[in-house]
Amino acid sequence: MILIIGKSDLSKSLIDKLEDVTVVGRPEYNFSLKEDCDRLVNMYNPDIIINTLGSLNNEIWNSLTVNFVTGVYLTLSFYNKLSKAHIINISSASTFWVSYPGISDERLIYNLAKESLSNFNRHFNRKIIDENKKDVLISTIEPGAFPSKMNGHSGSIEIEKIATLVKNTIENPVQHVSMIK
């Protein structure tokens, strides 16, 4: 079973490409709340977890929580619970240029949170490299801008290409992949 976290435009595209998919998100879950994250982890035992959560808004606390803290918390929680799984965190290609002159506060916080999520995944994979008792892989996908509700449906990469990249990462697992264009 594939569990997709976040009722995003990307999750909608993934539903068409993948089988045995369950999508969770608002209003059933508020992923800025630890209790809702715990409820999700307790409720599901998926083979594959795809975290599509992303929030670009001017509320710094929520942006940091949803884009970084929740991803880390769910990754650790599912990793500790499951003995076999593939966890895929969708980050952002903005990790390549986190800051630049004139960047808005909301974009800076989003970019910083996604960079932190990508770095967590890298460091966590180094931490678990010699753990023979688990068959859990953590993958990070850093897509460039694609049309979605979050960015006003603007972006240069077709969302179908991102969904195909996710599917390919499931079929041919890698730890880290970026798609700039």
N, CA and C atoms as an extended XYZ file, in Angstrom:
543
Properties=species:S:1:pos:R:3:atomname:S:1:resname:S:1:resid:I:1 pbc="F F F"
N         0.831       -1.175        0.000 N   MET     1
C         0.000        0.000        0.000 CA  MET     1
C         0.880        1.244        0.000 C   MET     1
N         0.492        2.231       -0.785 N   ILE     2
C         1.208        3.496       -0.875 CA  ILE     2
C         0.384        4.545       -0.133 C   ILE     2
N         1.023        5.204        0.816 N   LEU     3
C         0.386        6.282        1.569 CA  LEU     3
C         0.956        7.601        1.084 C   LEU     3
N         0.095        8.462        0.531 N   ILE     4
C         0.510        9.792        0.100 CA  ILE     4
C         0.013       10.782        1.135 C   ILE     4
N         0.952       11.545        1.663 N   ILE     5
C         0.633       12.540        2.696 CA  ILE     5
C         0.531       13.896        2.021 C   ILE     5
N        -0.648       14.477        2.098 N   GLY     6
C        -0.917       15.773        1.500 CA  GLY     6
C        -1.832       15.638        0.304 C   GLY     6
N        -2.919       16.352        0.332 N   LYS     7
C        -3.868       16.359       -0.786 CA  LYS     7
C        -3.462       17.465       -1.756 C   LYS     7
N        -2.318       17.268       -2.366 N   SER     8
C        -1.721       18.272       -3.243 CA  SER     8
C        -2.043       17.972       -4.698 C   SER     8
N        -1.694       18.925       -5.547 N   ASP     9
C        -1.829       18.685       -6.988 CA  ASP     9
C        -0.933       17.525       -7.414 C   ASP     9
N         0.245       17.418       -6.804 N   LEU    10
C         1.139       16.306       -7.112 CA  LEU    10
C         0.516       14.978       -6.694 C   LEU    10
N        -0.122       14.940       -5.538 N   SER    11
C        -0.746       13.684       -5.105 CA  SER    11
C        -1.850       13.268       -6.080 C   SER    11
N        -2.579       14.224       -6.620 N   LYS    12
C        -3.612       13.907       -7.607 CA  LYS    12
C        -2.991       13.287       -8.859 C   LYS    12
N        -1.851       13.806       -9.290 N   SER    13
C        -1.165       13.237      -10.453 CA  SER    13
C        -0.616       11.853      -10.152 C   SER    13
N        -0.171       11.643       -8.929 N   LEU    14
C         0.375       10.337       -8.545 CA  LEU    14
C        -0.698        9.257       -8.507 C   LEU    14
N        -1.904        9.616       -8.129 N   ILE    15
C        -3.005        8.650       -8.074 CA  ILE    15
C        -3.208        7.985       -9.436 C   ILE    15
N        -3.021        8.756      -10.504 N   ASP    16
C        -3.196        8.227      -11.856 CA  ASP    16
C        -2.066        7.296      -12.281 C   ASP    16
N        -0.909        7.397      -11.633 N   LYS    17
C         0.270        6.618      -12.038 CA  LYS    17
C         0.533        5.409      -11.146 C   LYS    17
N        -0.024        5.394       -9.942 N   LEU    18
C         0.290        4.360       -8.959 CA  LEU    18
C        -0.949        3.558       -8.589 C   LEU    18
N        -0.730        2.380       -8.050 N   GLU    19
C        -1.840        1.524       -7.615 CA  GLU    19
C        -1.836        1.384       -6.114 C   GLU    19
N        -2.993        1.034       -5.556 N   ASP    20
C        -3.158        0.798       -4.119 CA  ASP    20
C        -2.703        2.005       -3.307 C   ASP    20
N        -3.299        3.161       -3.629 N   VAL    21
C        -2.909        4.440       -3.035 CA  VAL    21
C        -3.980        4.927       -2.067 C   VAL    21
N        -3.523        5.417       -0.927 N   THR    22
C        -4.372        6.125        0.030 CA  THR    22
C        -3.781        7.515        0.204 C   THR    22
N        -4.615        8.546        0.044 N   VAL    23
C        -4.165        9.930        0.202 CA  VAL    23
C        -4.791       10.497        1.466 C   VAL    23
N        -3.966       11.101        2.294 N   VAL    24
C        -4.449       11.715        3.535 CA  VAL    24
C        -4.028       13.178        3.584 C   VAL    24
N        -4.859       13.981        4.225 N   GLY    25
C        -4.561       15.406        4.342 CA  GLY    25
C        -5.704       16.133        5.015 C   GLY    25
N        -5.745       17.433        4.780 N   ARG    26
C        -6.816       18.233        5.360 CA  ARG    26
C        -8.152       17.898        4.721 C   ARG    26
N        -9.225       17.952        5.418 N   PRO    27
C        -9.398       18.412        6.797 CA  PRO    27
C        -9.230       17.309        7.849 C   PRO    27
N        -9.049       16.056        7.411 N   GLU    28
C        -8.950       14.954        8.379 CA  GLU    28
C        -7.700       15.059        9.251 C   GLU    28
N        -6.631       15.591        8.684 N   TYR    29
C        -5.370       15.716        9.410 CA  TYR    29
C        -4.846       17.144        9.304 C   TYR    29
N        -4.391       17.671       10.422 N   ASN    30
C        -3.690       18.948       10.458 CA  ASN    30
C        -2.243       18.617       10.789 C   ASN    30
N        -1.390       18.619        9.779 N   PHE    31
C        -0.022       18.151        9.960 CA  PHE    31
C         0.882       19.131       10.688 C   PHE    31
N         0.333       20.247       11.117 N   SER    32
C         1.104       21.121       12.005 CA  SER    32
C         0.914       20.693       13.464 C   SER    32
N         0.073       19.679       13.680 N   LEU    33
C        -0.175       19.166       15.038 CA  LEU    33
C         0.475       17.794       15.209 C   LEU    33
N         1.282       17.655       16.230 N   LYS    34
C         1.954       16.383       16.528 CA  LYS    34
C         0.941       15.256       16.715 C   LYS    34
N        -0.175       15.561       17.356 N   GLU    35
C        -1.196       14.549       17.620 CA  GLU    35
C        -1.730       13.945       16.325 C   GLU    35
N        -1.933       14.771       15.311 N   ASP    36
C        -2.427       14.256       14.035 CA  ASP    36
C        -1.359       13.430       13.325 C   ASP    36
N        -0.101       13.829       13.468 N   CYS    37
C         0.997       13.027       12.894 CA  CYS    37
C         1.062       11.672       13.590 C   CYS    37
N         0.943       11.656       14.912 N   ASP    38
C         0.954       10.395       15.661 CA  ASP    38
C        -0.221        9.507       15.264 C   ASP    38
N        -1.389       10.107       15.096 N   ARG    39
C        -2.573        9.343       14.698 CA  ARG    39
C        -2.359        8.689       13.331 C   ARG    39
N        -1.753        9.422       12.402 N   LEU    40
C        -1.468        8.880       11.077 CA  LEU    40
C        -0.512        7.692       11.167 C   LEU    40
N         0.574        7.848       11.897 N   VAL    41
C         1.561        6.778       12.013 CA  VAL    41
C         0.947        5.549       12.671 C   VAL    41
N         0.117        5.739       13.670 N   ASN    42
C        -0.530        4.613       14.357 CA  ASN    42
C        -1.561        3.908       13.477 C   ASN    42
N        -2.148        4.630       12.541 N   MET    43
C        -3.239        4.090       11.737 CA  MET    43
C        -2.764        3.287       10.518 C   MET    43
N        -1.572        3.580        9.995 N   TYR    44
C        -1.147        2.981        8.727 CA  TYR    44
C         0.169        2.225        8.859 C   TYR    44
N         0.288        1.161        8.052 N   ASN    45
C         1.521        0.373        7.911 CA  ASN    45
C         1.843        0.244        6.423 C   ASN    45
N         2.160        1.348        5.773 N   PRO    46
C         2.343        1.313        4.323 CA  PRO    46
C         3.688        0.725        3.914 C   PRO    46
N         3.741        0.295        2.658 N   ASP    47
C         5.002       -0.140        2.062 CA  ASP    47
C         5.793        1.059        1.566 C   ASP    47
N         5.057        2.072        1.098 N   ILE    48
C         5.666        3.284        0.559 CA  ILE    48
C         4.934        4.483        1.146 C   ILE    48
N         5.707        5.469        1.600 N   ILE    49
C         5.153        6.722        2.113 CA  ILE    49
C         5.695        7.833        1.231 C   ILE    49
N         4.803        8.660        0.691 N   ILE    50
C         5.220        9.798       -0.123 CA  ILE    50
C         4.712       11.068        0.551 C   ILE    50
N         5.629       11.879        1.049 N   ASN    51
C         5.287       13.132        1.717 CA  ASN    51
C         5.305       14.250        0.685 C   ASN    51
N         4.114       14.726        0.299 N   THR    52
C         4.007       15.817       -0.677 CA  THR    52
C         3.699       17.153       -0.013 C   THR    52
N         3.754       17.197        1.311 N   LEU    53
C         3.377       18.421        2.020 CA  LEU    53
C         4.244       19.604        1.601 C   LEU    53
N         3.594       20.724        1.417 N   GLY    54
C         4.287       21.966        1.108 CA  GLY    54
C         3.364       23.130        1.383 C   GLY    54
N         3.923       24.174        1.985 N   SER    55
C         3.118       25.340        2.304 CA  SER    55
C         3.956       26.591        2.111 C   SER    55
N         3.472       27.478        1.276 N   LEU    56
C         4.137       28.752        1.045 CA  LEU    56
C         3.174       29.836        1.498 C   LEU    56
N         3.377       30.312        2.725 N   ASN    57
C         2.527       31.379        3.240 CA  ASN    57
C         3.344       32.283        4.147 C   ASN    57
N         2.757       33.363        4.581 N   ASN    58
C         3.505       34.320        5.393 CA  ASN    58
C         3.459       33.998        6.879 C   ASN    58
N         2.885       32.890        7.263 N   GLU    59
C         2.870       32.454        8.655 CA  GLU    59
C         4.101       31.579        8.886 C   GLU    59
N         5.142       32.169        9.438 N   ILE    60
C         6.446       31.511        9.567 CA  ILE    60
C         6.351       30.206       10.349 C   ILE    60
N         5.646       30.199       11.464 N   TRP    61
C         5.554       28.996       12.297 CA  TRP    61
C         4.994       27.828       11.492 C   TRP    61
N         3.878       28.058       10.817 N   ASN    62
C         3.249       26.981       10.034 CA  ASN    62
C         4.130       26.556        8.867 C   ASN    62
N         4.790       27.505        8.230 N   SER    63
C         5.642       27.165        7.097 CA  SER    63
C         6.806       26.275        7.538 C   SER    63
N         7.470       26.623        8.622 N   LEU    64
C         8.563       25.793        9.135 CA  LEU    64
C         8.057       24.432        9.594 C   LEU    64
N         6.916       24.427       10.244 N   THR    65
C         6.369       23.176       10.762 CA  THR    65
C         5.993       22.227        9.628 C   THR    65
N         5.207       22.696        8.686 N   VAL    66
C         4.721       21.820        7.615 CA  VAL    66
C         5.847       21.412        6.664 C   VAL    66
N         6.721       22.339        6.308 N   ASN    67
C         7.750       22.066        5.306 CA  ASN    67
C         8.974       21.349        5.857 C   ASN    67
N         9.198       21.393        7.172 N   PHE    68
C        10.380       20.746        7.743 CA  PHE    68
C        10.045       19.818        8.908 C   PHE    68
N         9.505       20.354        9.973 N   VAL    69
C         9.307       19.579       11.204 CA  VAL    69
C         8.431       18.357       10.963 C   VAL    69
N         7.320       18.525       10.289 N   THR    70
C         6.407       17.411       10.039 CA  THR    70
C         7.082       16.321        9.216 C   THR    70
N         7.816       16.709        8.183 N   GLY    71
C         8.513       15.720        7.348 CA  GLY    71
C         9.518       14.910        8.146 C   GLY    71
N        10.294       15.591        8.982 N   VAL    72
C        11.277       14.902        9.821 CA  VAL    72
C        10.576       13.987       10.818 C   VAL    72
N         9.549       14.503       11.458 N   TYR    73
C         8.836       13.729       12.478 CA  TYR    73
C         8.205       12.472       11.877 C   TYR    73
N         7.544       12.616       10.736 N   LEU    74
C         6.904       11.465       10.105 CA  LEU    74
C         7.942       10.467        9.592 C   LEU    74
N         9.049       10.968        9.043 N   THR    75
C        10.114       10.076        8.573 CA  THR    75
C        10.649        9.242        9.728 C   THR    75
N        10.996        9.889       10.820 N   LEU    76
C        11.520        9.164       11.987 CA  LEU    76
C        10.485        8.202       12.564 C   LEU    76
N         9.254        8.650       12.660 N   SER    77
C         8.202        7.818       13.251 CA  SER    77
C         7.934        6.573       12.416 C   SER    77
N         7.802        6.741       11.102 N   PHE    78
C         7.585        5.570       10.249 CA  PHE    78
C         8.830        4.694       10.210 C   PHE    78
N        10.012        5.288       10.179 N   TYR    79
C        11.243        4.504       10.182 CA  TYR    79
C        11.317        3.628       11.428 C   TYR    79
N        11.016        4.204       12.569 N   ASN    80
C        11.078        3.448       13.823 CA  ASN    80
C         9.983        2.390       13.927 C   ASN    80
N         8.870        2.607       13.271 N   LYS    81
C         7.747        1.669       13.343 CA  LYS    81
C         7.895        0.494       12.373 C   LYS    81
N         8.329        0.769       11.156 N   LEU    82
C         8.304       -0.229       10.096 CA  LEU    82
C         9.649       -0.922        9.946 C   LEU    82
N         9.622       -2.202        9.573 N   SER    83
C        10.876       -2.913        9.322 CA  SER    83
C        11.224       -2.930        7.834 C   SER    83
N        10.227       -2.640        6.984 N   LYS    84
C        10.454       -2.585        5.544 CA  LYS    84
C         9.544       -1.504        4.966 C   LYS    84
N        10.152       -0.541        4.275 N   ALA    85
C         9.371        0.545        3.676 CA  ALA    85
C        10.276        1.412        2.811 C   ALA    85
N         9.645        2.255        2.022 N   HIS    86
C        10.338        3.268        1.236 CA  HIS    86
C         9.656        4.592        1.548 C   HIS    86
N        10.391        5.504        2.139 N   ILE    87
C         9.869        6.819        2.498 CA  ILE    87
C        10.438        7.829        1.515 C   ILE    87
N         9.549        8.550        0.851 N   ILE    88
C         9.955        9.544       -0.140 CA  ILE    88
C         9.468       10.913        0.324 C   ILE    88
N        10.413       11.817        0.559 N   ASN    89
C        10.076       13.185        0.919 CA  ASN    89
C        10.256       14.083       -0.295 C   ASN    89
N         9.190       14.807       -0.638 N   ILE    90
C         9.278       15.770       -1.731 CA  ILE    90
C         9.779       17.081       -1.135 C   ILE    90
N        10.949       17.485       -1.556 N   SER    91
C        11.550       18.728       -1.093 CA  SER    91
C        11.369       19.764       -2.204 C   SER    91
N        12.420       20.468       -2.569 N   SER    92
C        12.316       21.496       -3.602 CA  SER    92
C        13.692       21.798       -4.170 C   SER    92
N        13.729       22.099       -5.461 N   ALA    93
C        14.985       22.522       -6.077 CA  ALA    93
C        15.421       23.884       -5.564 C   ALA    93
N        14.563       24.550       -4.811 N   SER    94
C        14.951       25.835       -4.207 CA  SER    94
C        16.096       25.655       -3.211 C   SER    94
N        16.422       24.403       -2.884 N   THR    95
C        17.554       24.156       -1.992 CA  THR    95
C        18.868       24.596       -2.643 C   THR    95
N        18.868       24.795       -3.961 N   PHE    96
C        20.066       25.236       -4.658 CA  PHE    96
C        20.277       26.748       -4.593 C   PHE    96
N        19.229       27.492       -4.287 N   TRP    97
C        19.343       28.942       -4.152 CA  TRP    97
C        18.360       29.404       -3.079 C   TRP    97
N        18.725       29.131       -1.844 N   VAL    98
C        17.839       29.399       -0.708 CA  VAL    98
C        17.560       30.885       -0.551 C   VAL    98
N        18.571       31.696       -0.782 N   SER    99
C        18.425       33.133       -0.574 CA  SER    99
C        19.000       33.890       -1.762 C   SER    99
N        18.438       35.048       -2.011 N   TYR   100
C        18.926       35.927       -3.067 CA  TYR   100
C        18.423       37.335       -2.762 C   TYR   100
N        19.044       38.360       -3.339 N   PRO   101
C        18.623       39.735       -3.036 CA  PRO   101
C        17.144       39.959       -3.331 C   PRO   101
N        16.438       40.533       -2.399 N   GLY   102
C        15.033       40.870       -2.582 CA  GLY   102
C        14.060       39.732       -2.324 C   GLY   102
N        14.535       38.584       -1.877 N   ILE   103
C        13.637       37.457       -1.613 CA  ILE   103
C        12.642       37.835       -0.514 C   ILE   103
N        11.415       37.399       -0.680 N   SER   104
C        10.410       37.669        0.348 CA  SER   104
C        10.665       36.783        1.560 C   SER   104
N        10.184       37.220        2.708 N   ASP   105
C        10.344       36.421        3.927 CA  ASP   105
C         9.697       35.047        3.772 C   ASP   105
N         8.499       35.006        3.179 N   GLU   106
C         7.801       33.715        3.056 CA  GLU   106
C         8.573       32.749        2.156 C   GLU   106
N         9.147       33.247        1.079 N   ARG   107
C         9.920       32.389        0.176 CA  ARG   107
C        11.220       31.947        0.852 C   ARG   107
N        11.868       32.839        1.589 N   LEU   108
C        13.095       32.487        2.298 CA  LEU   108
C        12.827       31.367        3.308 C   LEU   108
N        11.755       31.482        4.076 N   ILE   109
C        11.425       30.468        5.081 CA  ILE   109
C        11.083       29.145        4.408 C   ILE   109
N        10.301       29.183        3.340 N   TYR   110
C         9.982       27.963        2.597 CA  TYR   110
C        11.262       27.295        2.088 C   TYR   110
N        12.114       28.069        1.412 N   ASN   111
C        13.354       27.525        0.856 CA  ASN   111
C        14.242       26.948        1.954 C   ASN   111
N        14.364       27.660        3.046 N   LEU   112
C        15.181       27.205        4.165 CA  LEU   112
C        14.625       25.910        4.760 C   LEU   112
N        13.307       25.826        4.906 N   ALA   113
C        12.681       24.612        5.457 CA  ALA   113
C        12.901       23.417        4.535 C   ALA   113
N        12.759       23.613        3.229 N   LYS   114
C        12.966       22.515        2.282 CA  LYS   114
C        14.440       22.120        2.225 C   LYS   114
N        15.355       23.102        2.306 N   GLU   115
C        16.781       22.777        2.367 CA  GLU   115
C        17.072       21.942        3.616 C   GLU   115
N        16.449       22.308        4.721 N   SER   116
C        16.644       21.567        5.970 CA  SER   116
C        16.105       20.151        5.862 C   SER   116
N        14.956       19.967        5.218 N   LEU   117
C        14.403       18.638        5.022 CA  LEU   117
C        15.343       17.786        4.164 C   LEU   117
N        15.851       18.358        3.084 N   SER   118
C        16.796       17.621        2.225 CA  SER   118
C        18.050       17.245        3.007 C   SER   118
N        18.572       18.171        3.784 N   ASN   119
C        19.774       17.889        4.580 CA  ASN   119
C        19.502       16.838        5.647 C   ASN   119
N        18.336       16.901        6.280 N   PHE   120
C        17.988       15.865        7.253 CA  PHE   120
C        18.028       14.485        6.594 C   PHE   120
N        17.410       14.375        5.429 N   ASN   121
C        17.369       13.082        4.736 CA  ASN   121
C        18.774       12.591        4.411 C   ASN   121
N        19.654       13.480        3.949 N   ARG   122
C        21.046       13.087        3.666 CA  ARG   122
C        21.727       12.565        4.919 C   ARG   122
N        21.621       13.343        5.991 N   HIS   123
C        22.290       12.966        7.241 CA  HIS   123
C        21.672       11.712        7.853 C   HIS   123
N        20.363       11.570        7.764 N   PHE   124
C        19.709       10.386        8.310 CA  PHE   124
C        20.137        9.143        7.536 C   PHE   124
N        20.235        9.254        6.211 N   ASN   125
C        20.700        8.122        5.417 CA  ASN   125
C        22.126        7.731        5.800 C   ASN   125
N        22.978        8.706        6.104 N   ARG   126
C        24.333        8.375        6.572 CA  ARG   126
C        24.278        7.659        7.920 C   ARG   126
N        23.386        8.104        8.778 N   LYS   127
C        23.240        7.514       10.109 CA  LYS   127
C        22.834        6.044       10.032 C   LYS   127
N        21.927        5.714        9.121 N   ILE   128
C        21.352        4.365        9.084 CA  ILE   128
C        22.053        3.433        8.101 C   ILE   128
N        23.102        3.890        7.451 N   ILE   129
C        23.726        3.104        6.378 CA  ILE   129
C        24.163        1.711        6.826 C   ILE   129
N        24.591        1.558        8.068 N   ASP   130
C        25.070        0.262        8.542 CA  ASP   130
C        24.046       -0.498        9.378 C   ASP   130
N        22.809       -0.015        9.428 N   GLU   131
C        21.779       -0.709       10.191 CA  GLU   131
C        21.220       -1.844        9.348 C   GLU   131
N        21.621       -3.052        9.662 N   ASN   132
C        21.212       -4.219        8.886 CA  ASN   132
C        19.836       -4.747        9.274 C   ASN   132
N        19.309       -4.289       10.395 N   LYS   133
C        18.053       -4.854       10.887 CA  LYS   133
C        16.815       -4.305       10.184 C   LYS   133
N        16.964       -3.236        9.417 N   LYS   134
C        15.810       -2.629        8.762 CA  LYS   134
C        16.027       -2.564        7.258 C   LYS   134
N        14.943       -2.708        6.538 N   ASP   135
C        14.968       -2.548        5.094 CA  ASP   135
C        14.098       -1.332        4.764 C   ASP   135
N        14.552       -0.176        5.227 N   VAL   136
C        13.819        1.075        5.019 CA  VAL   136
C        14.736        2.034        4.275 C   VAL   136
N        14.267        2.516        3.148 N   LEU   137
C        15.021        3.467        2.345 CA  LEU   137
C        14.363        4.830        2.456 C   LEU   137
N        15.183        5.858        2.592 N   ILE   138
C        14.690        7.230        2.617 CA  ILE   138
C        15.162        7.900        1.324 C   ILE   138
N        14.223        8.419        0.548 N   SER   139
C        14.551        9.124       -0.693 CA  SER   139
C        14.104       10.571       -0.596 C   SER   139
N        14.865       11.435       -1.240 N   THR   140
C        14.518       12.852       -1.341 CA  THR   140
C        14.393       13.196       -2.815 C   THR   140
N        13.307       13.862       -3.158 N   ILE   141
C        13.128       14.361       -4.515 CA  ILE   141
C        13.001       15.875       -4.424 C   ILE   141
N        13.844       16.574       -5.179 N   GLU   142
C        13.843       18.036       -5.196 CA  GLU   142
C        13.400       18.529       -6.572 C   GLU   142
N        12.098       18.682       -6.771 N   PRO   143
C        11.632       19.156       -8.081 CA  PRO   143
C        11.721       20.670       -8.196 C   PRO   143
N        11.916       21.119       -9.423 N   GLY   144
C        11.797       22.538       -9.707 CA  GLY   144
C        10.325       22.928       -9.700 C   GLY   144
N        10.066       24.192       -9.971 N   ALA   145
C         8.694       24.704       -9.916 CA  ALA   145
C         7.805       24.029      -10.949 C   ALA   145
N         6.670       23.551      -10.462 N   PHE   146
C         5.667       22.961      -11.341 CA  PHE   146
C         4.320       23.572      -10.988 C   PHE   146
N         3.392       23.623      -11.938 N   PRO   147
C         2.099       24.239      -11.670 CA  PRO   147
C         1.357       23.531      -10.525 C   PRO   147
N         1.029       24.291       -9.505 N   SER   148
C         0.282       23.745       -8.370 CA  SER   148
C        -0.505       24.866       -7.697 C   SER   148
N        -1.436       24.463       -6.876 N   LYS   149
C        -2.234       25.419       -6.118 CA  LYS   149
C        -1.332       26.287       -5.240 C   LYS   149
N        -0.265       25.683       -4.695 N   MET   150
C         0.616       26.397       -3.780 CA  MET   150
C         1.281       27.607       -4.442 C   MET   150
N         1.642       27.501       -5.723 N   ASN   151
C         2.345       28.608       -6.371 CA  ASN   151
C         1.490       29.296       -7.444 C   ASN   151
N         0.189       29.255       -7.263 N   GLY   152
C        -0.701       29.929       -8.209 CA  GLY   152
C        -0.716       29.295       -9.579 C   GLY   152
N        -0.430       27.988       -9.626 N   HIS   153
C        -0.435       27.201      -10.863 CA  HIS   153
C         0.569       27.710      -11.895 C   HIS   153
N         1.697       28.237      -11.387 N   SER   154
C         2.776       28.614      -12.296 CA  SER   154
C         3.950       27.668      -12.069 C   SER   154
N         4.788       27.562      -13.054 N   GLY   155
C         5.947       26.692      -12.959 CA  GLY   155
C         6.289       26.158      -14.331 C   GLY   155
N         7.561       25.859      -14.535 N   SER   156
C         8.010       25.490      -15.877 CA  SER   156
C         8.060       23.986      -16.122 C   SER   156
N         7.952       23.180      -15.083 N   ILE   157
C         8.009       21.729      -15.265 CA  ILE   157
C         6.592       21.164      -15.189 C   ILE   157
N         6.231       20.340      -16.147 N   GLU   158
C         4.903       19.732      -16.134 CA  GLU   158
C         4.780       18.814      -14.922 C   GLU   158
N         3.658       18.893      -14.247 N   ILE   159
C         3.447       18.102      -13.035 CA  ILE   159
C         3.538       16.603      -13.333 C   ILE   159
N         3.168       16.196      -14.534 N   GLU   160
C         3.252       14.790      -14.918 CA  GLU   160
C         4.698       14.295      -14.908 C   GLU   160
N         5.638       15.181      -15.251 N   LYS   161
C         7.055       14.797      -15.213 CA  LYS   161
C         7.501       14.535      -13.773 C   LYS   161
N         7.004       15.332      -12.849 N   ILE   162
C         7.344       15.129      -11.430 CA  ILE   162
C         6.735       13.814      -10.950 C   ILE   162
N         5.481       13.560      -11.304 N   ALA   163
C         4.827       12.308      -10.908 CA  ALA   163
C         5.566       11.105      -11.494 C   ALA   163
N         6.027       11.212      -12.725 N   THR   164
C         6.801       10.135      -13.338 CA  THR   164
C         8.126        9.940      -12.602 C   THR   164
N         8.761       11.030      -12.196 N   LEU   165
C        10.003       10.934      -11.427 CA  LEU   165
C         9.765       10.201      -10.099 C   LEU   165
N         8.663       10.489       -9.434 N   VAL   166
C         8.327        9.802       -8.185 CA  VAL   166
C         8.128        8.310       -8.458 C   VAL   166
N         7.369        7.994       -9.495 N   LYS   167
C         7.140        6.587       -9.848 CA  LYS   167
C         8.460        5.886      -10.158 C   LYS   167
N         9.333        6.538      -10.908 N   ASN   168
C        10.648        5.958      -11.223 CA  ASN   168
C        11.488        5.759       -9.965 C   ASN   168
N        11.360        6.656       -9.008 N   THR   169
C        12.099        6.520       -7.742 CA  THR   169
C        11.586        5.322       -6.947 C   THR   169
N        10.308        5.032       -7.062 N   ILE   170
C         9.756        3.839       -6.413 CA  ILE   170
C        10.289        2.582       -7.103 C   ILE   170
N        10.262        2.577       -8.430 N   GLU   171
C        10.674        1.400       -9.193 CA  GLU   171
C        12.188        1.185       -9.201 C   GLU   171
N        12.963        2.268       -9.130 N   ASN   172
C        14.429        2.219       -9.134 CA  ASN   172
C        14.930        3.127       -8.014 C   ASN   172
N        14.888        2.641       -6.780 N   PRO   173
C        15.159        3.504       -5.625 CA  PRO   173
C        16.544        4.166       -5.654 C   PRO   173
N        16.523        5.439       -5.327 N   VAL   174
C        17.727        6.238       -5.129 CA  VAL   174
C        17.532        7.042       -3.847 C   VAL   174
N        18.633        7.513       -3.295 N   GLN   175
C        18.511        8.297       -2.074 CA  GLN   175
C        18.174        9.760       -2.343 C   GLN   175
N        18.650       10.292       -3.472 N   HIS   176
C        18.474       11.719       -3.699 CA  HIS   176
C        18.431       12.000       -5.198 C   HIS   176
N        17.449       12.779       -5.610 N   VAL   177
C        17.361       13.160       -7.020 CA  VAL   177
C        16.771       14.565       -7.103 C   VAL   177
N        17.318       15.360       -7.998 N   SER   178
C        16.818       16.707       -8.242 CA  SER   178
C        16.407       16.817       -9.698 C   SER   178
N        15.326       17.581       -9.940 N   MET   179
C        14.880       17.830      -11.307 CA  MET   179
C        14.712       19.332      -11.444 C   MET   179
N        15.663       19.939      -12.123 N   ILE   180
C        15.617       21.386      -12.305 CA  ILE   180
C        14.713       21.751      -13.471 C   ILE   180
N        14.795       21.037      -14.546 N   LYS   181
C        13.945       21.301      -15.708 CA  LYS   181
C        13.782       20.059      -16.525 C   LYS   181
